Amino acid sequence: MAWYVLTWKILRISQSWFLSGMVLTETRHSSYKHVVTHLRKTRNLMKNIYLNLILFLTISIGSSYGQEVVMNEKLKIYEYTHVKEFDKEIAERLELFAEKMQELNYSETEKTDDGIKGENFFTKMIFGSAMEVHYNALVKFKDGRYKLTINNFRIKDERYGTVAVETLRKGSQKKWVKFINEQLPQVISNLENKDQW
């Protein structure tokens, strides 16, 4: 809906530029010099607003796609990682992550003094068959910051078993990485979404 409104507004701006250009040509040789000057200023203002709007949309759309998995060349696996600061004690923050992982049904969770890890999955329907994409989430704490790492993506199919994304053919690998990148912001949001933070 927002794109429809934005497209409509851009169309209206373009129409107003065209019409003001027609008025300019009609009044160029008349005695309405002040009208022509005003129309030129208005047209320049509209151009500036339009260009700033495009710049703003480009930046805001670009920033929403910053959460993507990349190939870790050292480990040869796809992973996502980020570091954030926190203001509570490590034990308190660790407990919040543990509660959240339990709430989200993470399996094989292991908690240490400075971190927690667990496994979860999301699904994709292909021809009526549910394919599970399993992943590991690891949170490490150090010096008032925590590092969230999501990696070890595996495709699990009831018919064919479990396959690591990195072992797939390039075409299939690209499609699965694209799907993982689409799901990743929600995975991160779910894991870090806690009212007490």
Sequence and secondary structure as in RCSB ss.txt:
>XXXX:A:sequence
MAWYVLTWKILRISQSWFLSGMVLTETRHSSYKHVVTHLRKTRNLMKNIYLNLILFLTISIGSSYGQEVVMNEKL
KIYEYTHVKEFDKEIAERLELFAEKMQELNYSETEKTDDGIKGENFFTKMIFGSAMEVHYNALVKFKDGRYKLTI
NNFRIKDERYGTVAVETLRKGSQKKWVKFINEQLPQVISNLENKDQW
>XXXX:A:secstr
 HHHHHHHHHHHHHHHHHHHHHHHHHHTTSS HHHHHHHHHHHHHHHHHHHHHHHHHHHHHHHHT    EEETTT
TEEEEEEEEE  S HHHHHHHHHHHHHHTT EEEEE SSEEEEEEEEEEEETTEEEEEEEEEEEEEETTEEEEEE
EEEEEEETTTEEEEGGGS HHHHHHHHHHHHHHHHHHHHHHH  TT 
